[in-house]
Each structure stands twice: as C-alpha cells, then as structure tokens.
Amino acid sequence: MRLSATDVLYVNAGVTRLEDTWLDALSDGGRMIVPLTTDGNFPSSSSGAYFLIRRRGSEFEARGVLATAIIPAEGVRDKVSEAALAAAFVNKDWRSVTRLVRGGAEPDERCWLRGDGWSLVSD
C-alpha cells in the first residue's frame, strides 16, 4: 500500500514496529506521532510510549514524548518486535531517543530499539 505525501500522520493504536509505508509517506518536514507498546502496556503505562518522528530530507528526528497505555493495534504487532521492544523499555530510557535511522547498521550502544530496516537511536 502506498500513501500520498502527508505533513502529519497519527497512529492511534499501540504498535510494536514502524511500517515503511508510514515513513515513506511523510513529506519533508512531515511529522508522525506513534505509540510503540508492548503486550503488557494495557491497562498500565509501564511499557508504552508515544514517539514523535519528523522527516528532514532523507533523515528522521525522533524523540520520546509521553508514556502511554493504549489499545494494541491489529496487524502491526509481532512476537519478535514485541520481545525487542519489551527489552528496550526495561533496559533503556525511551526519552533518550533522538533519531530514527532507516537501513544501515547503527552501533548497538546507540540503539534504543532496532527494527526490521530501521533503528531508534540516541546520539
């Protein structure tokens, strides 16, 4: 599925991973707000957070905005992503995230979360 270029994209159910179609749809300067959540996030907020992603050309700024407890999304969750996300929430501070990097292999010490083809990193 291909989305039209957009300035704002809001995901309103908890996901364990980001979709390439969402990132591809952001126009330069476009913003996405997305709740990354584990299976244990609802009804407590101990393992879920909203992230703000902003496209800057071919790069993406990212930052943790707010802890959340939100209904899980269907179709954008999987066990491998769930396990990686749960470990990130337990072992690292989600508020330290500064960028989303697509492709490439960011060093583990800078990654808050590594997804399939993307990473949330701290500088």
N, C-alpha and C positions, 0 to 999 in steps of 0.2 A: 504494500500500500504506500503510495506517495502522497504526502500532504503538501498543500500550497505553502509558499513562504509566509511566515507569520511573525509578528512582533512579540506576541505573548502566547504562551502555551501553558495551561494549567492542568496538571494531573490531580484529580481529586479522589483517588483511592490509593492505598499503600501498595507499592511495588517493590520487588527485590532487585530489579535491574532496570537500566535505561534502554530504550529502544532507539536504534539508529534512525528510524523514520522521524522520531521526535527531534533529535539533534539536527538532522538534515533539513528539517522544516524551519528552523529558526533563521530569520533574516539577520544580517549584520546588525548588531546591537539588540537583537531579539532576546527575550528572557523566557525562561521556563521555571516554574515552581513545581517541585515533585517531592512527594513523601516517600522516602525509602524506609521500609518497615520489615521487621522480621515477623514470623508467625506468632511470637509472644507479645507483639505490640498492642494488641487489642484485648481487653479494655485498658491496660496500663500503658504508660508512655515511656517505659524504661528502655525500649528498643526500637524507636522510630524517630525520624527527624525529617523536617522539610529542608530541602536544599534549593537554593536559587542558582540557576545556571544562566550565564549571559554570554552570548556569542560575540567574539571580537575577531572578525575575519575568519581564519581557519582555526583559531584558538578559542577556548572557553574558560571564562572565570567561573568559579564555583565557591559557594560558602554555605555552611550550615546556618539555618535561620531560627528554627524553633523545634523543640521536642514535640512529638505528637503521638496520639493514639487514634488511629483511623481505620476504617473498614478496609480489609485487604481486597485488592483488585483481582479479578479473574483473568487468566491468560497472560499475565505479566509477572509471574512468580514461578520459581523452580527451586528444587531442593539444593542444588549446588550453589546458586546465588544466595539462597536463604542462609546456608551454613557460613559462607564468607561474610555476609552482612552481619549476622549474629556475632561472629568473632570480632569484627571491626567495632561494633558497639561496645563489646565487653573490654577490648584491649586498647582502644584508641579514642581520642577525643574528636567527635564529629565536628566540633566547632573550629578545628584547626584546618579544615579543608579550604583551599584557595583556588584550585583549578581542576577542570575536567580535561583529561588528555585522551584523545582518540588514537587508536593504533599504538605502535611503539611499545617499548618495554621500559616503563619508569622503574627506577630502583625501588626495591621493597621497602626500604626505610622511609621513603617519601610517600608511599601509597597508603591511604586510609582504606581504600577498597579497590580491588581490581576486578573488573567485569570482563565480559567477552568482547574485546575490541575497544575498551575504554578503562580509565582509572580515575578515581578521585584522589588528588594528591595534596600534600602540604608542602609549601616552599620553605 
